[in-house]
Amino acid sequence: MFHSVYGYRVTSIKYLMTSSKNNYKTKKVKVKRSQAGLGLFADESIKKNDFIIEYTGEIISQDEADQRGGKYLFELSSRRYIDGKSRKNIARYINHSCNPNCETDIVGGRVYVYARRTIQKDDELHYDYGKEYVDEHIKPYGCKCAHCTVKKKGR
């Protein structure tokens, strides 16, 4: 079922319940070292369901995405992607986790990142990249998220 918000077709009930034109203020975040290289970290406490940041970049076709490749492609639909490789897009530093504290919501060709639960200052932000990406790019090297690292140490 689709809903219309500000002229966009929306599938997320959470978006309808928590969003307004005025609450898209990016939370304070910072890029720093993480277990998986660089990561994006909360620089303030963030409440459950709060908007955190938008994943931005050039919108390109599937053919262009196939030609460019790269690890910062965010799939909007089967025909459109966001190429988030620009350093202006600091949301690109949000790493994958098998037990994420964030989730994404695609609305009108834009990708919004929200908190799935309360996030404390200095916690790393992460969301699940999805099965296809994980199978192709993460599993061959081993998942480095905190959830999997703890599981491996406990063996």
Backbone bond lengths (Angstrom), bond angles and torsions (degrees), N, CA, C in turn:
res aa  C-N    CA-C-N  psi(-1)  N-CA   C-N-CA  omega(-1)  CA-C   N-CA-C  phi
1 M - - - 1.446 - - 1.527 108.87 -
2 F 1.330 116.96 134.13 1.453 121.75 178.85 1.518 109.98 -105.40
3 H 1.305 115.91 148.13 1.448 122.94 175.92 1.521 107.15 -122.32
4 S 1.298 117.91 154.70 1.458 121.15 179.21 1.527 109.67 -108.91
5 V 1.333 115.90 123.84 1.458 121.79 177.60 1.518 107.01 -131.83
6 Y 1.323 117.09 122.62 1.460 121.74 -179.88 1.526 111.82 51.05
7 G 1.341 116.40 34.03 1.455 120.35 177.89 1.516 114.28 85.59
8 Y 1.333 119.70 -2.05 1.456 122.83 179.36 1.516 110.34 -100.35
9 R 1.325 116.23 149.61 1.461 120.52 172.71 1.517 107.61 -86.06
10 V 1.318 116.24 126.55 1.459 121.72 -173.19 1.521 109.82 -126.72
11 T 1.324 116.09 136.23 1.462 119.63 177.20 1.515 112.01 -103.95
12 S 1.308 117.82 -11.48 1.459 120.79 -174.13 1.526 111.86 -92.95
13 I 1.314 116.35 117.58 1.458 121.12 175.71 1.527 109.53 -66.08
14 K 1.346 116.75 -36.39 1.467 120.17 179.14 1.527 110.15 -57.13
15 Y 1.312 116.67 -41.10 1.458 120.33 179.40 1.528 110.02 -60.69
16 L 1.320 116.04 -44.30 1.459 119.88 -179.36 1.520 111.34 -62.84
17 M 1.325 117.00 -36.06 1.458 120.85 -174.66 1.528 113.07 -82.30
18 T 1.340 118.31 -29.08 1.460 119.24 -170.18 1.523 114.74 -113.68
19 S 1.319 118.45 -9.55 1.458 119.01 -171.99 1.518 113.24 -106.45
20 S 1.290 114.33 147.56 1.462 121.75 169.64 1.516 106.08 -143.83
21 K 1.313 117.14 167.04 1.459 119.98 -178.56 1.518 112.14 -59.73
22 N 1.318 117.81 -24.05 1.458 120.70 -173.25 1.521 114.97 -95.26
23 N 1.328 119.91 -6.36 1.462 117.69 -175.32 1.526 113.38 -102.27
24 Y 1.314 118.43 20.68 1.459 120.95 176.01 1.515 110.68 -91.62
25 K 1.305 116.61 52.85 1.455 122.26 177.02 1.529 106.61 -96.69
26 T 1.317 116.14 119.49 1.456 120.99 -179.27 1.520 110.23 -61.23
27 K 1.325 115.29 133.25 1.462 120.44 176.87 1.528 109.08 -70.46
28 K 1.329 115.56 161.97 1.457 120.39 176.71 1.523 108.11 -74.22
29 V 1.325 115.09 120.06 1.467 121.91 -179.39 1.523 108.76 -136.44
30 K 1.330 116.08 162.66 1.464 119.71 177.88 1.526 109.58 -146.52
31 V 1.319 115.20 149.99 1.463 122.31 177.49 1.518 107.75 -93.30
32 K 1.349 115.06 130.85 1.463 119.32 174.50 1.530 109.23 -156.90
33 R 1.319 116.40 177.66 1.464 121.33 -178.03 1.527 111.34 -64.58
34 S 1.343 114.57 141.31 1.461 121.41 176.08 1.523 108.76 -135.65
35 Q 1.315 117.30 -179.03 1.466 121.32 179.00 1.523 111.86 -62.49
36 A 1.332 116.57 -26.77 1.461 120.85 -175.18 1.530 112.30 -104.44
37 G 1.311 119.06 16.64 1.466 122.81 -176.86 1.508 109.17 116.98
38 L 1.333 116.66 -119.30 1.464 120.52 173.50 1.523 108.60 -95.83
39 G 1.318 116.58 148.90 1.456 121.46 179.23 1.506 110.33 -143.12
40 L 1.324 115.95 168.31 1.457 121.94 177.05 1.520 108.01 -106.32
41 F 1.327 115.95 130.88 1.460 122.42 -174.11 1.523 110.77 -122.94
42 A 1.324 115.86 147.16 1.466 121.32 176.38 1.525 108.87 -69.92
43 D 1.320 116.03 132.72 1.464 121.06 176.33 1.531 110.08 -107.31
44 E 1.336 115.00 14.47 1.460 124.19 174.88 1.527 106.64 -161.50
45 S 1.307 118.03 162.20 1.463 121.08 175.05 1.521 108.81 -70.15
46 I 1.336 115.78 142.36 1.465 121.58 -177.84 1.525 108.04 -127.37
47 K 1.314 116.24 129.65 1.459 121.03 -178.56 1.528 111.46 -81.73
48 K 1.317 115.47 153.90 1.460 122.50 175.52 1.528 109.38 -52.10
49 N 1.325 116.62 136.38 1.469 126.45 179.13 1.521 114.66 74.19
50 D 1.341 119.12 -1.48 1.468 120.32 178.09 1.522 110.59 -68.87
51 F 1.329 115.93 143.28 1.455 121.98 170.45 1.528 107.57 -68.25
52 I 1.339 116.54 136.47 1.463 120.36 -179.33 1.519 111.42 -109.76
53 I 1.342 116.34 -54.40 1.461 120.20 -173.52 1.522 108.82 -163.55
54 E 1.326 116.24 159.14 1.460 121.40 175.07 1.526 109.02 -104.16
55 Y 1.332 115.98 137.14 1.466 121.93 173.82 1.524 106.52 -83.92
56 T 1.323 117.54 116.65 1.465 121.30 -172.76 1.521 111.77 -118.93
57 G 1.314 114.71 164.74 1.453 121.14 177.40 1.509 110.65 156.04
58 E 1.317 115.22 -175.93 1.454 122.16 -179.93 1.532 109.37 -74.42
59 I 1.333 116.79 132.96 1.466 120.49 175.66 1.522 107.43 -86.65
60 I 1.339 114.85 125.00 1.465 120.92 -175.70 1.532 110.22 -130.33
61 S 1.324 115.42 164.39 1.462 121.50 179.32 1.530 110.39 -79.18
62 Q 1.326 115.66 167.88 1.466 119.84 177.07 1.528 110.30 -62.71
63 D 1.337 117.17 -40.61 1.468 119.97 178.90 1.523 111.08 -60.00
64 E 1.330 116.78 -44.50 1.467 121.07 178.74 1.531 110.36 -64.69
65 A 1.325 117.08 -39.73 1.471 120.82 178.22 1.523 110.37 -63.13
66 D 1.329 116.79 -41.09 1.468 120.70 178.22 1.524 111.14 -63.39
67 Q 1.327 117.27 -38.74 1.471 121.43 179.00 1.521 111.67 -69.38
68 R 1.330 116.79 -44.18 1.462 120.84 -176.39 1.523 112.38 -73.81
69 G 1.324 115.87 -40.11 1.464 118.89 -172.70 1.512 109.58 62.73
70 G 1.313 116.77 -157.91 1.458 120.32 178.46 1.509 111.68 104.55
71 K 1.326 114.94 163.12 1.461 119.49 -175.14 1.512 113.94 -101.98
72 Y 1.335 118.32 5.33 1.456 120.45 -178.94 1.526 112.10 -110.42
73 L 1.328 117.35 23.92 1.459 121.73 178.26 1.526 109.17 -86.63
74 F 1.315 116.50 125.59 1.462 121.43 179.47 1.526 107.04 -113.06
75 E 1.319 116.97 119.47 1.459 121.41 -177.11 1.530 111.22 -75.78
76 L 1.333 115.70 121.21 1.460 121.47 176.00 1.523 110.66 -90.27
77 S 1.332 115.01 -39.12 1.465 122.90 178.94 1.525 106.45 -157.47
78 S 1.320 116.89 -177.04 1.468 119.02 179.85 1.522 111.92 -68.05
79 R 1.336 117.38 -12.98 1.467 120.41 -177.19 1.525 114.53 -117.32
80 R 1.344 118.04 -9.98 1.462 120.10 -174.94 1.528 111.45 -134.33
81 Y 1.336 114.73 143.20 1.457 122.68 -179.80 1.520 109.21 -135.41
82 I 1.327 115.49 156.89 1.463 120.78 167.73 1.521 106.29 -103.20
83 D 1.335 116.05 125.90 1.458 120.52 173.26 1.525 106.28 -92.01
84 G 1.336 115.88 101.49 1.453 122.02 -174.19 1.515 114.40 -94.01
85 K 1.339 118.14 25.96 1.470 120.32 -174.47 1.522 114.64 -71.24
86 S 1.327 118.10 -17.30 1.464 120.29 -178.90 1.530 110.59 -61.39
87 R 1.316 116.29 138.55 1.472 120.09 178.19 1.529 112.13 -67.20
88 K 1.337 117.19 -15.09 1.471 120.60 175.04 1.529 110.10 -67.91
89 N 1.320 117.01 -23.65 1.464 122.81 -179.90 1.527 109.12 -88.14
90 I 1.327 117.34 81.83 1.464 118.22 -177.66 1.520 112.47 -72.39
91 A 1.330 117.84 -11.72 1.467 120.19 174.24 1.527 110.74 -64.29
92 R 1.330 117.43 -18.34 1.469 120.62 178.84 1.531 111.72 -64.70
93 Y 1.326 116.96 -16.47 1.461 120.40 179.66 1.528 113.24 -86.29
94 I 1.329 117.49 1.54 1.467 119.58 175.69 1.523 107.26 -74.44
95 N 1.323 116.40 118.47 1.460 121.85 -177.26 1.522 112.22 -86.31
96 H 1.326 114.19 166.29 1.471 121.83 176.59 1.522 110.18 -75.85
97 S 1.324 115.59 148.25 1.463 121.38 168.30 1.523 108.60 -145.53
98 C 1.314 115.00 145.04 1.471 121.29 174.25 1.529 110.56 -77.75
99 N 1.328 117.19 -12.41 1.464 123.45 176.53 1.541 107.57 -133.74
100 P 1.354 116.47 71.06 1.464 120.52 -170.02 1.517 114.97 -73.90
101 N 1.347 114.74 155.91 1.465 120.48 174.41 1.530 111.35 -105.82
102 C 1.336 116.78 -0.91 1.464 122.39 178.48 1.526 109.81 -129.48
103 E 1.324 115.32 163.93 1.455 121.50 172.29 1.509 108.20 -145.18
104 T 1.317 115.97 158.97 1.458 120.19 -179.14 1.523 109.97 -107.69
105 D 1.313 114.83 154.66 1.454 122.27 177.29 1.521 106.54 -136.61
106 I 1.330 116.79 121.31 1.466 121.81 179.86 1.518 108.17 -96.59
107 V 1.327 114.97 120.12 1.462 121.02 -177.60 1.525 108.26 -134.89
108 G 1.329 116.67 118.31 1.465 120.24 175.91 1.508 113.47 56.75
109 G 1.335 117.59 38.11 1.457 120.92 178.95 1.517 114.61 77.59
110 R 1.325 116.70 13.72 1.467 121.30 177.30 1.521 108.58 -121.25
111 V 1.330 115.89 149.15 1.468 120.92 -177.63 1.526 108.94 -114.52
112 Y 1.319 115.04 118.15 1.457 122.17 -179.65 1.527 108.81 -108.68
113 V 1.312 116.98 139.04 1.462 122.31 179.29 1.525 107.88 -108.67
114 Y 1.331 115.59 128.63 1.462 123.37 -178.65 1.522 110.60 -122.04
115 A 1.306 116.68 158.09 1.469 122.26 175.17 1.526 109.65 -80.99
116 R 1.322 116.88 127.41 1.472 121.70 175.65 1.513 111.18 -78.87
117 R 1.312 115.14 -24.98 1.466 122.08 -179.94 1.530 107.12 -150.87
118 T 1.301 117.50 174.54 1.459 120.60 177.46 1.529 108.99 -64.26
119 I 1.321 115.47 135.08 1.458 122.46 -178.87 1.522 107.40 -119.37
120 Q 1.316 116.26 128.53 1.465 121.43 -179.31 1.528 110.41 -85.14
121 K 1.319 115.81 155.95 1.462 121.19 174.59 1.528 108.51 -54.99
122 D 1.317 116.79 138.07 1.468 126.29 179.95 1.528 113.90 78.17
123 D 1.338 119.58 0.55 1.469 121.10 172.86 1.524 108.50 -75.23
124 E 1.334 115.67 142.84 1.461 119.55 174.81 1.524 109.40 -75.47
125 L 1.333 115.71 141.89 1.459 121.96 176.05 1.521 109.08 -90.79
126 H 1.331 116.28 137.52 1.457 119.82 177.73 1.516 110.64 -156.48
127 Y 1.326 115.16 152.03 1.460 120.97 174.33 1.515 108.39 -138.04
128 D 1.316 116.20 167.82 1.466 122.71 -179.64 1.525 107.87 -80.74
129 Y 1.331 117.48 120.52 1.458 121.77 -177.92 1.528 112.77 -73.84
130 G 1.310 118.13 -12.78 1.464 121.05 -179.90 1.513 111.91 100.38
131 K 1.321 115.30 152.76 1.459 122.93 -173.02 1.530 113.35 -56.81
132 E 1.336 117.69 -46.89 1.459 120.23 -176.53 1.534 111.49 -60.56
133 Y 1.327 117.31 -48.44 1.462 120.80 -179.87 1.531 110.50 -64.06
134 V 1.322 116.55 -44.78 1.466 120.94 -179.05 1.526 109.93 -60.50
135 D 1.329 116.90 -46.02 1.466 120.62 -179.00 1.529 112.13 -62.85
136 E 1.337 116.98 -38.51 1.465 120.73 -176.61 1.521 114.02 -82.98
137 H 1.327 117.77 -38.11 1.463 120.29 -168.71 1.525 115.65 -115.65
138 I 1.316 118.30 -19.40 1.462 120.05 -175.39 1.528 112.22 -109.60
139 K 1.324 117.51 -49.02 1.472 120.23 -177.39 1.526 113.87 -56.54
140 P 1.341 119.56 -40.01 1.468 118.64 -179.55 1.538 113.73 -59.38
141 Y 1.334 117.27 -25.34 1.463 121.86 -177.81 1.526 112.80 -107.75
142 G 1.315 116.02 -8.86 1.461 121.02 -177.14 1.513 110.60 91.20
143 C 1.308 116.29 132.12 1.465 121.41 -179.74 1.532 109.28 -70.22
144 K 1.310 116.40 133.03 1.468 121.70 -178.18 1.519 112.53 -107.53
145 C 1.343 116.39 12.98 1.465 117.74 -180.00 1.525 109.40 -69.65
146 A 1.320 116.69 158.16 1.465 122.32 -177.20 1.523 111.13 -58.42
147 H 1.327 117.40 -38.66 1.470 122.00 -179.77 1.539 110.56 -59.47
148 C 1.326 116.61 -48.12 1.473 120.47 -178.30 1.526 112.26 -74.61
149 T 1.327 117.35 -34.15 1.461 121.15 178.38 1.525 110.77 -62.65
150 V 1.330 116.52 -42.08 1.470 121.22 178.38 1.527 109.83 -65.80
151 K 1.349 116.74 -41.16 1.464 120.37 178.97 1.523 110.95 -61.38
152 K 1.355 117.02 -42.30 1.466 120.94 -179.46 1.513 111.75 -65.14
153 K 1.331 117.44 -39.13 1.471 121.35 179.96 1.525 111.84 -68.24
154 G 1.334 115.62 -28.82 1.465 120.58 -177.80 1.510 113.67 -79.77
155 R 1.315 118.64 -6.23 1.471 121.38 -179.10 1.493 112.75 -70.40
